[in-house]
Each structure stands twice: as structure tokens, then as C-alpha cells.
Amino acid sequence: QAQLVESGGGLVQPGGSLRLSCAASGSIFSISNMGWYRHTPGKARELVATITKIGATNYADSVKGRFTISRVNAKNTLYLQMNSLKVEETAVYYCKAHAVVVGTGWTDYWGQGTQVTVSS
């Protein structure tokens, strides 16, 4: 199995920045696309950004120009640099990896999430 652990969340003022990390571990054979999602109670989980194995990125319109997704494949690690944060972006941020672990086929793996609170 694969395990994903997010870190870097916390309290930040509106307009501030945070950098989230997601470290994948386990008997991982390969990871294709990875992404960041966020969820607030009463709202559907929202795709924030994705990145392919070779670094092609896609962003939700609401975060374009402010967020940057990146990865270091040699470390199976995903990052999300978040700048100019807004109050409405308070959420639990989740890391997802589409991966193959030893003895399995392709499937999605999720982290447990890290809380980001944007408040003055």
C-alpha cells in the first residue's frame, strides 16, 4: 500500500502564503498524476491543482496566478505554494496520487489532509 502524509497547513492572515507538502511512501512502483483538493463542510470537494509525472500542470480558475503545484519525483513528494490567500480558501487540503504499488493495479491514494485557516 501507499501512504500520503500532508504537512504545512496552519493559520495565515488574508493575503499571506503557505507551502504545503505531501510525502508518499510505501511499496510504490510508479506515480502518474498527483493533485491537491480541498474541502469545507457543506461544500463538495474541489480540485485545486494537478500535475503529471513530467510536470504538466492544471489549476482551478480561482487559484491561477496565485498557487503553484510542483513535485520531486525522486522523493515522491508533492508541493503546493499558495500565495495571496483568501478567507474563502479556508479548508482541509488533501493530497491525491494516482499510483501503482507492488502487486496492484492503478488506483487513487489520498492523504488525511492538512488544515489551512485563512483568518484575520
CORMOWO-V572480 format. One record per helix or strand of 3 or more residues. SS is the DSSP state (~ for helix, > for strand). FROM is the first residue (numbers start at 1). TO is the last residue. If there is no record, write none. Layout:
ss={SS/SS}
from={FROM/FROM}
to={TO/TO}
This chain:
ss={>/>/>/>/>/>/~/>/~/>/~/>/>/>}
from={2/10/18/28/46/57/61/67/73/77/87/91/107/114}
to={7/12/26/39/51/59/63/72/75/82/89/101/110/118}
